[in-house]
Amino acid sequence: MGSVAQAASGTALVSGSVEGLALDAEATGEVARHVLDAADTVARQSASIGAEVVNRFLATLRAA
C-alpha cells in the first residue's frame, strides 16, 4: 500500500509543478506582450522624431 501512496504523492507533486509551470509561462507571455507594446511605442516615437528632424533640417536648408 505504501507504493500506491508514494505514487499518488508523486503524481500530486508533478501535477502541482506542471500547474506552476503553466502559470509561469502565462506570466512570461504577459510580460513579453508588455515589452512588445513598449518596443512598438518606442519605434513609433523614434520614427516621429526622425521625421521632425528631417523636416527641420529641410526647413533650415530652404531658409538659407
C-alpha positions in Angstrom: 0.0 0.0 0.0 3.0 2.3 0.6 3.9 2.3 -3.0 0.5 3.4 -4.1 0.6 6.3 -1.6 4.0 7.3 -2.8 2.9 7.1 -6.4 -0.1 9.3 -5.5 2.0 11.7 -3.7 4.5 11.9 -6.6 1.7 12.4 -9.0 0.3 15.3 -7.0 3.8 16.8 -6.8 4.2 16.6 -10.6 0.7 17.9 -11.2 1.5 20.9 -8.9 4.8 21.5 -10.7 3.0 21.4 -14.1 0.4 23.9 -12.9 3.2 26.1 -11.6 5.0 26.0 -14.9 1.8 26.8 -16.8 1.2 29.9 -14.6 4.9 30.9 -15.1 4.5 30.5 -18.8 1.4 32.6 -18.8 3.1 35.4 -16.8 6.1 35.3 -19.1 3.8 35.7 -22.1 2.1 38.7 -20.5 5.4 40.3 -19.8 6.5 39.6 -23.3 3.4 41.4 -24.6 4.1 44.4 -22.4 7.7 44.5 -23.8 6.5 44.2 -27.3 4.0 47.1 -26.7 6.7 49.2 -25.2 9.1 48.5 -28.2 6.3 49.4 -30.6 5.7 52.7 -28.8 9.4 53.5 -28.9 9.6 52.6 -32.6 6.7 54.9 -33.4 8.2 57.8 -31.3 11.6 57.3 -32.9 10.0 57.5 -36.4 8.1 60.6 -35.4 11.3 62.3 -34.0 13.2 61.3 -37.1 10.6 62.8 -39.4 10.7 66.0 -37.3 14.5 66.2 -37.5 14.3 65.8 -41.3 11.6 68.4 -41.6 13.5 70.9 -39.5 16.7 70.3 -41.5 14.9 70.8 -44.8 13.3 74.0 -43.4 16.8 75.2 -42.5 18.1 74.5 -45.9 15.2 76.2 -47.6 15.6 79.3 -45.4 19.3 79.5 -46.2 
